[in-house]
Amino acid sequence: MTRINNLLLTLKIWKDTKGQDLIEYALMAGFVAVAAGAIMPSVSNSISTIFSKIASSMTSAAAQGS
């Protein structure tokens, strides 16, 4: 019975698309930032600083969640 419940849970996870839009927007913003950094090298330091701040905040959030 546990195996059937695990299978049903797996199927529900594959069908769930609630967080999909947020991920897509984040990926698009990342691609735009990388393209801007490649085209305009003077902006690359600012982009690097922003990504470093985001990475540190995500690391601290992950540490609090576990």
N, C-alpha and C positions, 0 to 999 in steps of 0.2 A: 504494500500500500504506500509505503514511503517513496518508492521509486516512481509511482504514478504521480504523487504529489510533486516530486521534484521535476518531473517532465512537464506537468501543467504550469508550474512556476516558471520554468525556462521558456515555455511558449508565451506566457504573459509578458515576460521581460522583452522578448524579441518583438512583440507587437506594440509595446509601449513606445510612443514617439513624442512624449511631452517635452523632453529636454532637447530635442533635436534642433529646434530653431536657434537656441542660444549657442550651441556648439557651432552651427554653420556661420552665425554672425561673428563669432570669435575667430574662426578660421579665416573668414574674409578680411577682418580687420588686421589679422596677422600678415596675410598676403599683401595687403595694401601697404603696410608698414615696411615690409621687406623690399617691396618694389620701390617705395619712396627712398629708402636708404640706398638702394643700388643706383637710382637715378640722380639723387642729390646727396653726395657724400657729406656735405656739411650738416645734414639732418641726422646722420647715422648715430652720432653721439647721443642726441636727445632720445632717439628710439631705443638705443641700448640701455639708457638709464630707466626709461619707462618699463621695458621688459624685465629689468633687474628688480624693480620695485614690485611688479606683479608677481614675479617668481618668489620673492621673499615673503610676500603676504600670503601666497598660496601654501608655501611651506609651513608658515606659522599656523595657518588654518588647519592644515592636515595634522599637525602635531597636536592641536587642541582637540581635534575630532577623535583621535585614537586613544 
